[in-house]
Amino acid sequence: MAATLTTWIEIALIAVGAFFLTVGTIGLLRFPNVYNRMHATSKPTTLGTATIFLAGFVHFGPGTGLPALVGIAFLFLTVPTGAHMIARSAKRMGIPFESNVTWPELPGTPEDDEE
């Protein structure tokens, strides 16, 4: 009975992960510019990949599955940083935002365009 419950939890986690990865992929293909695509690929794919890592942890257990938890921590540390760097680079390259969207400028910070 416990093996069956564990199997169903793994299947559910993989299904949720595959759903979010699919949503991220569709967003990457459908959204109009780099900012929207970056958003679509960073958030859903992080959640989808972390969910699949969690399924691996459930399958292999606390001893052997520990790298899966390390993978989740690595994802949550690196993906937001990478997405921010992509957006910042796109802004510096002069890629325009959609309609009336603007980059948030904090008072007292130098403009990036002057660098």
N, CA, C and O atoms as CSV, one atom per row, in Angstrom:
chain,resi,resn,atom,element,x,y,z
A,1,MET,N,N,0.824,-1.204,0.000
A,1,MET,CA,C,0.000,0.000,0.000
A,1,MET,C,C,0.857,1.252,0.000
A,1,MET,O,O,0.553,2.217,-0.701
A,2,ALA,N,N,1.966,1.239,0.812
A,2,ALA,CA,C,2.825,2.424,0.876
A,2,ALA,C,C,3.541,2.641,-0.440
A,2,ALA,O,O,3.722,3.780,-0.872
A,3,ALA,N,N,3.956,1.543,-1.090
A,3,ALA,CA,C,4.622,1.685,-2.382
A,3,ALA,C,C,3.669,2.253,-3.419
A,3,ALA,O,O,4.084,3.039,-4.271
A,4,THR,N,N,2.430,1.880,-3.363
A,4,THR,CA,C,1.454,2.403,-4.307
A,4,THR,C,C,1.224,3.889,-4.092
A,4,THR,O,O,1.148,4.654,-5.053
A,5,LEU,N,N,1.111,4.307,-2.822
A,5,LEU,CA,C,0.916,5.724,-2.518
A,5,LEU,C,C,2.123,6.542,-2.967
A,5,LEU,O,O,1.966,7.626,-3.528
A,6,THR,N,N,3.311,6.031,-2.724
A,6,THR,CA,C,4.530,6.719,-3.161
A,6,THR,C,C,4.571,6.834,-4.683
A,6,THR,O,O,4.953,7.868,-5.232
A,7,THR,N,N,4.178,5.773,-5.342
A,7,THR,CA,C,4.151,5.805,-6.809
A,7,THR,C,C,3.179,6.858,-7.327
A,7,THR,O,O,3.489,7.574,-8.280
A,8,TRP,N,N,2.013,6.956,-6.709
A,8,TRP,CA,C,1.030,7.949,-7.145
A,8,TRP,C,C,1.513,9.368,-6.864
A,8,TRP,O,O,1.257,10.276,-7.655
A,9,ILE,N,N,2.203,9.564,-5.755
A,9,ILE,CA,C,2.770,10.897,-5.467
A,9,ILE,C,C,3.822,11.255,-6.519
A,9,ILE,O,O,3.867,12.386,-7.002
A,10,GLU,N,N,4.666,10.284,-6.866
A,10,GLU,CA,C,5.679,10.539,-7.899
A,10,GLU,C,C,5.032,10.876,-9.237
A,10,GLU,O,O,5.467,11.795,-9.931
A,11,ILE,N,N,3.997,10.131,-9.594
A,11,ILE,CA,C,3.303,10.391,-10.868
A,11,ILE,C,C,2.680,11.779,-10.853
A,11,ILE,O,O,2.757,12.506,-11.843
A,12,ALA,N,N,2.060,12.152,-9.731
A,12,ALA,CA,C,1.435,13.473,-9.640
A,12,ALA,C,C,2.477,14.583,-9.739
A,12,ALA,O,O,2.251,15.585,-10.418
A,13,LEU,N,N,3.619,14.414,-9.067
A,13,LEU,CA,C,4.662,15.437,-9.119
A,13,LEU,C,C,5.241,15.569,-10.523
A,13,LEU,O,O,5.499,16.681,-10.984
A,14,ILE,N,N,5.444,14.456,-11.200
A,14,ILE,CA,C,5.971,14.512,-12.567
A,14,ILE,C,C,4.941,15.132,-13.508
A,14,ILE,O,O,5.305,15.878,-14.418
A,15,ALA,N,N,3.663,14.831,-13.299
A,15,ALA,CA,C,2.622,15.421,-14.150
A,15,ALA,C,C,2.559,16.937,-13.948
A,15,ALA,O,O,2.442,17.690,-14.915
A,16,VAL,N,N,2.637,17.378,-12.700
A,16,VAL,CA,C,2.624,18.826,-12.425
A,16,VAL,C,C,3.860,19.486,-13.035
A,16,VAL,O,O,3.768,20.555,-13.637
A,17,GLY,N,N,5.009,18.842,-12.874
A,17,GLY,CA,C,6.239,19.381,-13.452
A,17,GLY,C,C,6.166,19.459,-14.969
A,17,GLY,O,O,6.585,20.456,-15.559
A,18,ALA,N,N,5.641,18.421,-15.605
A,18,ALA,CA,C,5.507,18.434,-17.065
A,18,ALA,C,C,4.540,19.515,-17.518
A,18,ALA,O,O,4.746,20.139,-18.559
A,19,PHE,N,N,3.486,19.738,-16.743
A,19,PHE,CA,C,2.538,20.803,-17.088
A,19,PHE,C,C,3.224,22.165,-17.073
A,19,PHE,O,O,3.082,22.946,-18.015
A,20,PHE,N,N,3.965,22.449,-16.012
A,20,PHE,CA,C,4.615,23.759,-15.925
A,20,PHE,C,C,5.707,23.909,-16.976
A,20,PHE,O,O,5.896,25.003,-17.510
A,21,LEU,N,N,6.419,22.849,-17.280
A,21,LEU,CA,C,7.425,22.927,-18.345
A,21,LEU,C,C,6.765,23.175,-19.699
A,21,LEU,O,O,7.301,23.912,-20.526
A,22,THR,N,N,5.616,22.567,-19.923
A,22,THR,CA,C,4.889,22.810,-21.162
A,22,THR,C,C,4.404,24.252,-21.250
A,22,THR,O,O,4.501,24.882,-22.303
A,23,VAL,N,N,3.883,24.774,-20.138
A,23,VAL,CA,C,3.426,26.170,-20.113
A,23,VAL,C,C,4.596,27.118,-20.396
A,23,VAL,O,O,4.444,28.086,-21.142
A,24,GLY,N,N,5.743,26.846,-19.810
A,24,GLY,CA,C,6.920,27.680,-20.065
A,24,GLY,C,C,7.367,27.625,-21.511
A,24,GLY,O,O,7.770,28.638,-22.083
A,25,THR,N,N,7.297,26.451,-22.098
A,25,THR,CA,C,7.692,26.298,-23.495
A,25,THR,C,C,6.725,27.022,-24.421
A,25,THR,O,O,7.144,27.667,-25.382
A,26,ILE,N,N,5.445,26.917,-24.136
A,26,ILE,CA,C,4.448,27.627,-24.960
A,26,ILE,C,C,4.659,29.140,-24.834
A,26,ILE,O,O,4.570,29.868,-25.823
A,27,GLY,N,N,4.940,29.608,-23.611
A,27,GLY,CA,C,5.215,31.034,-23.424
A,27,GLY,C,C,6.441,31.479,-24.187
A,27,GLY,O,O,6.457,32.566,-24.765
A,28,LEU,N,N,7.461,30.652,-24.194
A,28,LEU,CA,C,8.674,30.984,-24.944
A,28,LEU,C,C,8.370,31.118,-26.440
A,28,LEU,O,O,8.926,31.988,-27.110
A,29,LEU,N,N,7.505,30.272,-26.953
A,29,LEU,CA,C,7.193,30.296,-28.374
A,29,LEU,C,C,6.192,31.383,-28.748
A,29,LEU,O,O,6.215,31.876,-29.876
A,30,ARG,N,N,5.315,31.765,-27.824
A,30,ARG,CA,C,4.207,32.646,-28.177
A,30,ARG,C,C,4.395,34.108,-27.790
A,30,ARG,O,O,3.824,34.985,-28.439
A,31,PHE,N,N,5.176,34.394,-26.757
A,31,PHE,CA,C,5.257,35.773,-26.278
A,31,PHE,C,C,6.065,36.635,-27.233
A,31,PHE,O,O,6.939,36.127,-27.936
A,32,PRO,N,N,5.779,37.962,-27.267
A,32,PRO,CA,C,6.303,38.797,-28.338
A,32,PRO,C,C,7.749,39.260,-28.191
A,32,PRO,O,O,8.432,39.411,-29.204
A,33,ASN,N,N,8.242,39.491,-26.990
A,33,ASN,CA,C,9.598,40.049,-26.898
A,33,ASN,C,C,10.418,39.335,-25.826
A,33,ASN,O,O,9.927,38.431,-25.150
A,34,VAL,N,N,11.662,39.752,-25.686
A,34,VAL,CA,C,12.600,39.052,-24.809
A,34,VAL,C,C,12.179,39.118,-23.349
A,34,VAL,O,O,12.418,38.173,-22.597
A,35,TYR,N,N,11.556,40.214,-22.934
A,35,TYR,CA,C,11.159,40.339,-21.535
A,35,TYR,C,C,10.038,39.358,-21.183
A,35,TYR,O,O,10.082,38.698,-20.144
A,36,ASN,N,N,9.055,39.272,-22.041
A,36,ASN,CA,C,7.967,38.329,-21.802
A,36,ASN,C,C,8.454,36.884,-21.883
A,36,ASN,O,O,8.053,36.038,-21.084
A,37,ARG,N,N,9.311,36.616,-22.842
A,37,ARG,CA,C,9.841,35.251,-22.991
A,37,ARG,C,C,10.702,34.860,-21.800
A,37,ARG,O,O,10.665,33.718,-21.341
A,38,MET,N,N,11.476,35.816,-21.306
A,38,MET,CA,C,12.304,35.546,-20.138
A,38,MET,C,C,11.435,35.210,-18.924
A,38,MET,O,O,11.748,34.305,-18.149
A,39,HIS,N,N,10.348,35.950,-18.778
A,39,HIS,CA,C,9.425,35.675,-17.682
A,39,HIS,C,C,8.794,34.295,-17.835
A,39,HIS,O,O,8.673,33.544,-16.867
A,40,ALA,N,N,8.392,33.969,-19.069
A,40,ALA,CA,C,7.735,32.684,-19.315
A,40,ALA,C,C,8.674,31.514,-19.090
A,40,ALA,O,O,8.238,30.449,-18.654
A,41,THR,N,N,9.936,31.691,-19.375
A,41,THR,CA,C,10.852,30.565,-19.208
A,41,THR,C,C,11.402,30.455,-17.797
A,41,THR,O,O,11.751,29.357,-17.363
A,42,SER,N,N,11.488,31.554,-17.075
A,42,SER,CA,C,12.104,31.466,-15.752
A,42,SER,C,C,11.154,30.926,-14.685
A,42,SER,O,O,11.521,29.998,-13.964
A,43,LYS,N,N,9.983,31.458,-14.566
A,43,LYS,CA,C,9.107,31.054,-13.464
A,43,LYS,C,C,8.471,29.677,-13.645
A,43,LYS,O,O,8.654,28.824,-12.776
A,44,PRO,N,N,7.732,29.414,-14.727
A,44,PRO,CA,C,7.117,28.081,-14.838
A,44,PRO,C,C,8.130,26.953,-14.974
A,44,PRO,O,O,7.924,25.870,-14.427
A,45,THR,N,N,9.204,27.188,-15.684
A,45,THR,CA,C,10.158,26.094,-15.836
A,45,THR,C,C,10.918,25.807,-14.546
A,45,THR,O,O,11.306,24.668,-14.287
A,46,THR,N,N,11.129,26.843,-13.740
A,46,THR,CA,C,11.738,26.593,-12.437
A,46,THR,C,C,10.824,25.750,-11.566
A,46,THR,O,O,11.260,24.791,-10.930
A,47,LEU,N,N,9.558,26.118,-11.547
A,47,LEU,CA,C,8.602,25.351,-10.748
A,47,LEU,C,C,8.455,23.930,-11.286
A,47,LEU,O,O,8.392,22.979,-10.507
A,48,GLY,N,N,8.401,23.777,-12.600
A,48,GLY,CA,C,8.277,22.443,-13.186
A,48,GLY,C,C,9.492,21.574,-12.921
A,48,GLY,O,O,9.362,20.399,-12.578
A,49,THR,N,N,10.662,22.149,-13.081
A,49,THR,CA,C,11.878,21.377,-12.842
A,49,THR,C,C,12.024,21.027,-11.369
A,49,THR,O,O,12.431,19.915,-11.032
A,50,ALA,N,N,11.694,21.971,-10.489
A,50,ALA,CA,C,11.775,21.687,-9.057
A,50,ALA,C,C,10.799,20.592,-8.655
A,50,ALA,O,O,11.102,19.769,-7.791
A,51,THR,N,N,9.634,20.583,-9.278
A,51,THR,CA,C,8.652,19.538,-8.967
A,51,THR,C,C,9.151,18.168,-9.426
A,51,THR,O,O,8.947,17.171,-8.733
A,52,ILE,N,N,9.794,18.114,-10.573
A,52,ILE,CA,C,10.340,16.837,-11.046
A,52,ILE,C,C,11.516,16.408,-10.165
A,52,ILE,O,O,11.676,15.220,-9.886
A,53,PHE,N,N,12.338,17.365,-9.725
A,53,PHE,CA,C,13.395,17.035,-8.765
A,53,PHE,C,C,12.792,16.465,-7.476
A,53,PHE,O,O,13.319,15.514,-6.897
A,54,LEU,N,N,11.678,17.065,-7.038
A,54,LEU,CA,C,11.014,16.579,-5.830
A,54,LEU,C,C,10.489,15.160,-6.017
A,54,LEU,O,O,10.522,14.354,-5.087
A,55,ALA,N,N,10.008,14.857,-7.214
A,55,ALA,CA,C,9.580,13.486,-7.507
A,55,ALA,C,C,10.762,12.526,-7.407
A,55,ALA,O,O,10.620,11.402,-6.924
A,56,GLY,N,N,11.923,12.974,-7.866
A,56,GLY,CA,C,13.133,12.151,-7.724
A,56,GLY,C,C,13.501,11.936,-6.273
A,56,GLY,O,O,13.930,10.848,-5.891
A,57,PHE,N,N,13.335,12.970,-5.459
A,57,PHE,CA,C,13.610,12.824,-4.029
A,57,PHE,C,C,12.644,11.831,-3.387
A,57,PHE,O,O,13.051,11.009,-2.566
A,58,VAL,N,N,11.376,11.907,-3.758
A,58,VAL,CA,C,10.383,10.971,-3.207
A,58,VAL,C,C,10.715,9.547,-3.656
A,58,VAL,O,O,10.572,8.607,-2.875
A,59,HIS,N,N,11.149,9.381,-4.886
A,59,HIS,CA,C,11.445,8.048,-5.411
A,59,HIS,C,C,12.683,7.438,-4.754
A,59,HIS,O,O,12.660,6.269,-4.369
A,60,PHE,N,N,13.766,8.216,-4.621
A,60,PHE,CA,C,15.026,7.656,-4.143
A,60,PHE,C,C,15.197,7.738,-2.634
A,60,PHE,O,O,16.063,7.060,-2.081
A,61,GLY,N,N,14.402,8.542,-1.960
A,61,GLY,CA,C,14.484,8.615,-0.508
A,61,GLY,C,C,15.495,9.636,-0.026
A,61,GLY,O,O,16.206,10.245,-0.825
A,62,PRO,N,N,15.557,9.821,1.290
A,62,PRO,CA,C,16.410,10.885,1.842
A,62,PRO,C,C,17.902,10.684,1.586
A,62,PRO,O,O,18.615,11.674,1.423
A,63,GLY,N,N,18.400,9.473,1.542
A,63,GLY,CA,C,19.834,9.263,1.360
A,63,GLY,C,C,20.298,9.501,-0.061
A,63,GLY,O,O,21.137,10.366,-0.311
A,64,THR,N,N,19.759,8.744,-0.981
A,64,THR,CA,C,20.157,8.835,-2.384
A,64,THR,C,C,19.523,10.026,-3.086
A,64,THR,O,O,20.060,10.518,-4.078
A,65,GLY,N,N,18.398,10.487,-2.587
A,65,GLY,CA,C,17.691,11.588,-3.240
A,65,GLY,C,C,18.159,12.963,-2.831
A,65,GLY,O,O,17.596,13.959,-3.285
A,66,LEU,N,N,19.170,13.050,-1.990
A,66,LEU,CA,C,19.658,14.350,-1.528
A,66,LEU,C,C,20.119,15.259,-2.678
A,66,LEU,O,O,19.874,16.463,-2.612
A,67,PRO,N,N,20.772,14.745,-3.723
A,67,PRO,CA,C,21.120,15.640,-4.839
A,67,PRO,C,C,19.913,16.314,-5.478
A,67,PRO,O,O,20.042,17.400,-6.045
A,68,ALA,N,N,18.754,15.696,-5.397
A,68,ALA,CA,C,17.557,16.338,-5.938
A,68,ALA,C,C,17.226,17.593,-5.145
A,68,ALA,O,O,16.855,18.612,-5.728
A,69,LEU,N,N,17.355,17.532,-3.827
A,69,LEU,CA,C,17.106,18.724,-3.009
A,69,LEU,C,C,18.160,19.793,-3.266
A,69,LEU,O,O,17.851,20.984,-3.272
A,70,VAL,N,N,19.391,19.375,-3.477
A,70,VAL,CA,C,20.449,20.332,-3.814
A,70,VAL,C,C,20.145,20.988,-5.166
A,70,VAL,O,O,20.385,22.181,-5.353
A,71,GLY,N,N,19.618,20.202,-6.097
A,71,GLY,CA,C,19.221,20.746,-7.396
A,71,GLY,C,C,18.124,21.787,-7.273
A,71,GLY,O,O,18.149,22.800,-7.972
A,72,ILE,N,N,17.158,21.547,-6.390
A,72,ILE,CA,C,16.085,22.519,-6.172
A,72,ILE,C,C,16.666,23.819,-5.603
A,72,ILE,O,O,16.314,24.910,-6.052
A,73,ALA,N,N,17.543,23.696,-4.626
A,73,ALA,CA,C,18.163,24.898,-4.040
A,73,ALA,C,C,18.974,25.650,-5.090
A,73,ALA,O,O,18.940,26.880,-5.143
A,74,PHE,N,N,19.704,24.911,-5.926
A,74,PHE,CA,C,20.482,25.539,-6.992
A,74,PHE,C,C,19.580,26.281,-7.971
A,74,PHE,O,O,19.897,27.392,-8.396
A,75,LEU,N,N,18.452,25.662,-8.327
A,75,LEU,CA,C,17.514,26.328,-9.236
A,75,LEU,C,C,16.992,27.622,-8.653
A,75,LEU,O,O,16.976,28.651,-9.328
A,76,PHE,N,N,16.559,27.576,-7.389
A,76,PHE,CA,C,15.966,28.761,-6.784
A,76,PHE,C,C,16.990,29.869,-6.554
A,76,PHE,O,O,16.618,31.033,-6.406
A,77,LEU,N,N,18.267,29.522,-6.524
A,77,LEU,CA,C,19.294,30.554,-6.380
A,77,LEU,C,C,19.731,31.129,-7.726
A,77,LEU,O,O,20.013,32.323,-7.817
A,78,THR,N,N,19.790,30.318,-8.754
A,78,THR,CA,C,20.392,30.766,-10.008
A,78,THR,C,C,19.408,31.271,-11.051
A,78,THR,O,O,19.741,32.182,-11.809
A,79,VAL,N,N,18.218,30.715,-11.113
A,79,VAL,CA,C,17.291,31.115,-12.178
A,79,VAL,C,C,16.836,32.571,-12.042
A,79,VAL,O,O,16.832,33.278,-13.050
A,80,PRO,N,N,16.451,33.063,-10.855
A,80,PRO,CA,C,16.093,34.487,-10.785
A,80,PRO,C,C,17.255,35.405,-11.111
A,80,PRO,O,O,17.060,36.453,-11.726
A,81,THR,N,N,18.446,35.033,-10.713
A,81,THR,CA,C,19.621,35.848,-11.031
A,81,THR,C,C,19.869,35.874,-12.537
A,81,THR,O,O,20.143,36.930,-13.107
A,82,GLY,N,N,19.772,34.720,-13.172
A,82,GLY,CA,C,19.957,34.649,-14.612
A,82,GLY,C,C,18.893,35.431,-15.374
A,82,GLY,O,O,19.199,36.112,-16.353
A,83,ALA,N,N,17.642,35.333,-14.924
A,83,ALA,CA,C,16.568,36.072,-15.582
A,83,ALA,C,C,16.777,37.576,-15.438
A,83,ALA,O,O,16.554,38.334,-16.381
A,84,HIS,N,N,17.200,37.993,-14.271
A,84,HIS,CA,C,17.470,39.417,-14.068
A,84,HIS,C,C,18.611,39.883,-14.971
A,84,HIS,O,O,18.542,40.970,-15.543
A,85,MET,N,N,19.635,39.088,-15.099
A,85,MET,CA,C,20.762,39.466,-15.947
A,85,MET,C,C,20.348,39.527,-17.419
A,85,MET,O,O,20.814,40.403,-18.147
A,86,ILE,N,N,19.491,38.622,-17.867
A,86,ILE,CA,C,19.004,38.659,-19.246
A,86,ILE,C,C,18.192,39.932,-19.481
A,86,ILE,O,O,18.368,40.602,-20.499
A,87,ALA,N,N,17.302,40.267,-18.540
A,87,ALA,CA,C,16.492,41.476,-18.693
A,87,ALA,C,C,17.360,42.724,-18.687
A,87,ALA,O,O,17.140,43.640,-19.480
A,88,ARG,N,N,18.328,42.766,-17.811
A,88,ARG,CA,C,19.218,43.932,-17.723
A,88,ARG,C,C,20.052,44.083,-19.006
A,88,ARG,O,O,20.257,45.195,-19.493
A,89,SER,N,N,20.524,42.965,-19.537
A,89,SER,CA,C,21.293,43.012,-20.777
A,89,SER,C,C,20.419,43.464,-21.944
A,89,SER,O,O,20.865,44.234,-22.795
A,90,ALA,N,N,19.182,42.987,-21.984
A,90,ALA,CA,C,18.275,43.396,-23.057
A,90,ALA,C,C,17.999,44.890,-22.981
A,90,ALA,O,O,17.940,45.565,-24.009
A,91,LYS,N,N,17.831,45.407,-21.779
A,91,LYS,CA,C,17.596,46.846,-21.627
A,91,LYS,C,C,18.816,47.633,-22.093
A,91,LYS,O,O,18.679,48.644,-22.782
A,92,ARG,N,N,19.997,47.176,-21.723
A,92,ARG,CA,C,21.220,47.885,-22.137
A,92,ARG,C,C,21.444,47.814,-23.638
A,92,ARG,O,O,22.061,48.707,-24.219
A,93,MET,N,N,20.944,46.749,-24.273
A,93,MET,CA,C,21.059,46.636,-25.724
A,93,MET,C,C,20.035,47.500,-26.434
A,93,MET,O,O,20.096,47.656,-27.654
A,94,GLY,N,N,19.080,48.073,-25.676
A,94,GLY,CA,C,18.107,48.971,-26.269
A,94,GLY,C,C,16.857,48.299,-26.785
A,94,GLY,O,O,16.142,48.884,-27.599
A,95,ILE,N,N,16.573,47.103,-26.344
A,95,ILE,CA,C,15.355,46.416,-26.771
A,95,ILE,C,C,14.172,47.078,-26.070
A,95,ILE,O,O,14.149,47.134,-24.841
A,96,PRO,N,N,13.188,47.581,-26.821
A,96,PRO,CA,C,12.094,48.336,-26.199
A,96,PRO,C,C,11.115,47.435,-25.445
A,96,PRO,O,O,10.978,46.245,-25.729
A,97,PHE,N,N,10.446,48.050,-24.480
A,97,PHE,CA,C,9.386,47.364,-23.748
A,97,PHE,C,C,8.098,47.438,-24.552
A,97,PHE,O,O,8.000,48.194,-25.518
A,98,GLU,N,N,7.113,46.649,-24.146
A,98,GLU,CA,C,5.806,46.699,-24.765
A,98,GLU,C,C,5.048,47.930,-24.297
A,98,GLU,O,O,5.072,48.240,-23.106
A,99,SER,N,N,4.389,48.629,-25.178
A,99,SER,CA,C,3.509,49.783,-24.963
A,99,SER,C,C,4.052,50.748,-23.916
A,99,SER,O,O,5.090,51.369,-24.143
A,100,ASN,N,N,3.380,50.894,-22.774
A,100,ASN,CA,C,3.774,51.915,-21.795
A,100,ASN,C,C,4.530,51.343,-20.601
A,100,ASN,O,O,4.584,51.987,-19.554
A,101,VAL,N,N,5.103,50.176,-20.725
A,101,VAL,CA,C,5.870,49.566,-19.641
A,101,VAL,C,C,7.231,50.248,-19.558
A,101,VAL,O,O,7.855,50.519,-20.583
A,102,THR,N,N,7.692,50.527,-18.334
A,102,THR,CA,C,8.993,51.174,-18.154
A,102,THR,C,C,9.825,50.391,-17.156
A,102,THR,O,O,9.297,49.626,-16.348
A,103,TRP,N,N,11.126,50.591,-17.224
A,103,TRP,CA,C,12.036,49.970,-16.272
A,103,TRP,C,C,11.962,50.759,-14.972
A,103,TRP,O,O,12.000,51.989,-15.015
A,104,PRO,N,N,11.860,50.109,-13.825
A,104,PRO,CA,C,11.758,50.868,-12.577
A,104,PRO,C,C,13.100,51.527,-12.233
A,104,PRO,O,O,14.103,50.848,-12.018
A,105,GLU,N,N,13.093,52.839,-12.188
A,105,GLU,CA,C,14.291,53.593,-11.843
A,105,GLU,C,C,14.179,54.051,-10.394
A,105,GLU,O,O,13.187,54.670,-10.009
A,106,LEU,N,N,15.176,53.753,-9.609
A,106,LEU,CA,C,15.178,54.190,-8.223
A,106,LEU,C,C,15.812,55.579,-8.146
A,106,LEU,O,O,16.766,55.856,-8.872
A,107,PRO,N,N,15.304,56.447,-7.290
A,107,PRO,CA,C,15.904,57.772,-7.174
A,107,PRO,C,C,17.334,57.676,-6.633
A,107,PRO,O,O,17.603,56.945,-5.679
A,108,GLY,N,N,18.235,58.422,-7.258
A,108,GLY,CA,C,19.613,58.438,-6.796
A,108,GLY,C,C,20.500,57.420,-7.459
A,108,GLY,O,O,21.694,57.375,-7.166
A,109,THR,N,N,19.960,56.586,-8.357
A,109,THR,CA,C,20.795,55.606,-9.062
A,109,THR,C,C,21.158,56.153,-10.434
A,109,THR,O,O,20.349,56.839,-11.057
A,110,PRO,N,N,22.364,55.860,-10.916
A,110,PRO,CA,C,22.753,56.364,-12.238
A,110,PRO,C,C,22.010,55.635,-13.342
A,110,PRO,O,O,21.610,54.482,-13.185
A,111,GLU,N,N,21.833,56.320,-14.454
A,111,GLU,CA,C,21.180,55.711,-15.614
A,111,GLU,C,C,22.106,54.675,-16.244
A,111,GLU,O,O,23.317,54.881,-16.315
A,112,ASP,N,N,21.535,53.564,-16.698
A,112,ASP,CA,C,22.336,52.539,-17.344
A,112,ASP,C,C,22.763,52.962,-18.747
A,112,ASP,O,O,23.772,52.482,-19.262
A,113,ASP,N,N,22.004,53.852,-19.358
A,113,ASP,CA,C,22.315,54.244,-20.726
A,113,ASP,C,C,23.587,55.071,-20.809
A,113,ASP,O,O,24.182,55.172,-21.882
A,114,GLU,N,N,24.013,55.656,-19.715
A,114,GLU,CA,C,25.185,56.515,-19.730
A,114,GLU,C,C,26.482,55.734,-19.581
A,114,GLU,O,O,27.560,56.308,-19.734
A,115,GLU,N,N,26.405,54.432,-19.285
A,115,GLU,CA,C,27.618,53.637,-19.068
A,115,GLU,C,C,28.288,53.288,-20.357
A,115,GLU,O,O,29.323,52.622,-20.355
